[in-house]
Amino acid sequence: MQKLAIIGLGLIGGSIGLALKKAKIEGLEIWGSDREWGVGSKAQKLGAIDRSVGNAAAAARDAAVVIIATPVLATRGVFEEIAPELREDALVMDTCSTKLQVCKWANELLPEPVDFVGGHPMAGKAEAGLDAADTDLFRDRPFVLTPEASVSERGVRVARAIAEALGAQPVFMDAAEHDSYVAAISHLPLVAAAALFHVARASQAWPELAALAAGGFVDTTRVASGSPEMAHDICLTNAENIAHWLDRYIAALREFRALIAGE
């Protein structure tokens, strides 16, 4: 029996558990923990995990694989909590939307010779939490893996196998490269959607605007309706890259404005 721990049982953690259960991996027992009371037992009832425990340390103890699916800034504290409990041959992964800072924390806090492979499944929903968990959330979606040179061949192989068991397509990438790319295709759209909603909501005519809002506005601002904590952590840990792409976006908007205004 091999133990796998999922720490954080929201949309991503819950979906990982459901997908691994669907994969029917022989001898795999999934333990889970969540900082919110009652979520672990609910995840167990949903069939996403086999056993719920009260804290991250208990979940990680003696686990062959530990998957951390918490907000970015919470990950550092999880590393500190689980470090004393990890097996020497354990593989630790995360699912955070930024990678460089998380990899730095892992190098600082996780003991040797534990393997750490940063991960980012490029999948999600506007809805957050365990209730939104979906067995097929990762199906045919990229799952970025950012192993450093010190990671063992076995660690890389297991991380890849987990991504594939979720139905995802593993994509190997440097952590800094990942953060630059996702700033353009994920984080910039998040900020732009929030800004668009803010502009409209701040208008005195908002009641009339809201009554007229249809698919275009709803679709364009959808990503801004996700977890505020997640957005906050992304912006703090990828600020330089996001600012770079915002500058380019602002320049493009100015060009479009000039064309529209006939300037």
N, C-alpha and C positions, 0 to 999 in steps of 0.2 A: 504494500500500500504506500503510495507516494502522496504526501501532503502538499497542497498548493494553497497559499493564503491570499485573499483579496482584502486589502485595507481601503475602505471607502466603498460604500455600496449604493452609490447614486446611479445616474444614467449609465455611465461608463462601466463602473465596477459591477453593477447588476447585470448589464448586458454581457460582460465578459463571462460571468458565472453561468448565465443561461446558455451562451454559445458553447462553452466548454462542456457543459452537461449534454448538450445536443450532440457534440462530437463523440460522446461515449468512449472516452479514453480509459482503457482498462486499468484498474488499480488506482485511479485518481480520486482522492478525497479532498474536497474544497472546504476550507474554513474561511470565515469572514468576520470582519469587525467594522463597525461604523461609530463615529463619535456621537451620532444622534440616537437617543434612546428609542428602542423599539424597531429600528430599521433592520438590524441583524436578524431578529426573529422573523420579521416579515419576509426578508430575503430567503430565509430557510423554508418558509411556507410556500413561497413562489417557486422553489426548486432551483434557485440560483446558487445556493451553497448547501453543503451537507451539515455544517455545524456553525453556530454563531457563538462568538466569545466577546467578552466585554472590552477588550483593548487590543491595540496593535501588537504589543509584545507577546501576548498569549497566542494570537493568530500566527505570528511569525515563528514561534518556537518550534524547532525541529522541522520546519517546512523546507522542501526541496526548492520551491519557487515562491517568491513573494511578489505580488503585483500591487503597487500603490496607485490607487485611483482617487486621489484627493486633490483639492485645489493646490496650485503651485506653491504658495507660501506655507501651506500646511505640511508640505513634503519634508522640509528640513526637520521639523519636530518628529515626524514619523521615523526618519532615519535614526535620529538620536534614541528614540524609544526602542526600536527593534534591534539596534546594533549588538547589544549584549546577548541576544537570544538566537542569533543567526548561526546556522551550521556553517562549517568551513567551506563546504562545497555548495552552498546555497547560491541561487541566482535571484537577484533583485531587479525588478523592472518597475517603470513608472509609466503613466499615461498622460503626463502634463503637456500643455500646449506650447510651452517653451522648454528648451533642452539645455542650453549652455549653463545657466545658473544651477539647474538641478544636477547636472553632471559634476559641477564643482562641489556642491554639497555632498554628493555621494563619495567623491574622492576624499573629502575631508572627514567624513563621519562614519563610513562603513568600514569594517575591519577587513584586513587581508586574511585569506585569499578569496573572500567573497567576490563573486562577479556581479557587476552592475551593467545593465544594458538599458539605456534610455529609450523610451518608446512614445510614440504619438499616433494613435489611430485617427486617421483623417475622416472622422464620421461623427455625427451628433444630431441633435434635435434642438428646436427652440425650447421644448419642455425639459425641465431638469428633474432629478430625483429618481428614486427606485421605481415609482409608478410608470415612468416613461421607458424603462428598460425594455430592450428588444433583442430577441435571440439573433436576428439577422442584421443587427445594426452595422456590423463590420463587413458584411458579405460583399466581396469584390471591391472593397475600398482599400486605398493604400494604408499600410501600417509602417510608419517610419521607425527605424531602429538605428540608434547612434552609439554602437559599441566603440570604446576606445581601444588603443593598441594593447593595453594590459589585460583585456578580457580574454579568457581562455577560449579555445576552439569549441569546447563543449558548451560554454555559456552562450556563445553566438548561435550554435546549432539549436539549443533548447529554446532560445528567444524566438528564433525563426519558426520553429515548430509550433510554438504557442500562437504566433500571429496567423500561421496557416490553419491551425485548428479552429480559429475564430472565423475562418472563411475569408480572411483579409489577404492582401498582396504585400508581402514584406518589401520594403524599400530601404536600402542602407545608405546612410548619409552622415556627414560630419555635423556635430551639434551646432556649431556656429553657422554653417551653411543652412541648416534647417531653420534656424531662427530668422535668418534673413529672408528666406523664401516664404515662410508662413506669415511673416509681417505683411507681405504684399497680398497674398491670396486668402488670408484668413483674418488677420488682425486689423488691417486697413478697412475691409468691409464692415467689421464690427464697429469701429470708431465712426466710419462714415454713416452707418445706419443710426447710431446713437445721435450723431450731430443732426441728421435730417429730422429725426423725431423731435429733438429738442427745439429746432427752429420752428417747426409747425406747432408744437405744443405751446410754445411761448407766445404765439400770436393771440391777440385779443379775439380774433375770429375763430379760435380753435373749435368751439362747439359746432360752427357751420362747416369748418374743414373736416372735422371728424365724421360728420353726417354724410359727407360726400366721398370720404376715403374709400377706395375700391382696391382691386387687386394690385395695381402698381405700387401704391404706397405701402400696403400690407406686406407685399413680397420684399420690397426694398428695405423695410425696417424690421423684418422678422428676426434677424440675428441679434438685434438689440434687446429682445425680450428674454434672453437667456439669463444665466446666473450672474448677478452683479459682482459677486465675490470672484468668480472666474475671470471676468473682464478686468477687474481691479488688479488681480495678480498678474495677468498677461501684460498689462500696460507697465507695471512696475518692473517686471523681469525681462522685458524686451523693448524698453523705451527708445533706445537709440535707433534700432531698426524701424520701429513704427514711425518715429519722427521723420526718418529719411523718406519713407514711402508717403507719408502725409505731405511732405514738402513737394514731392513730385505730383501728387494728386491735386494739390492746391494750384500748382502751376498749370496743370491740364485744365482745371476748371476755369482759370483766368483766360486761357486760350479760347475755350468754348464760349465764355461770356463775351469776349471781344468779337467773335464771329457772329453771335446772336445779336449783339448790339450794333453790328455793322461798323465797328471801330477799326 
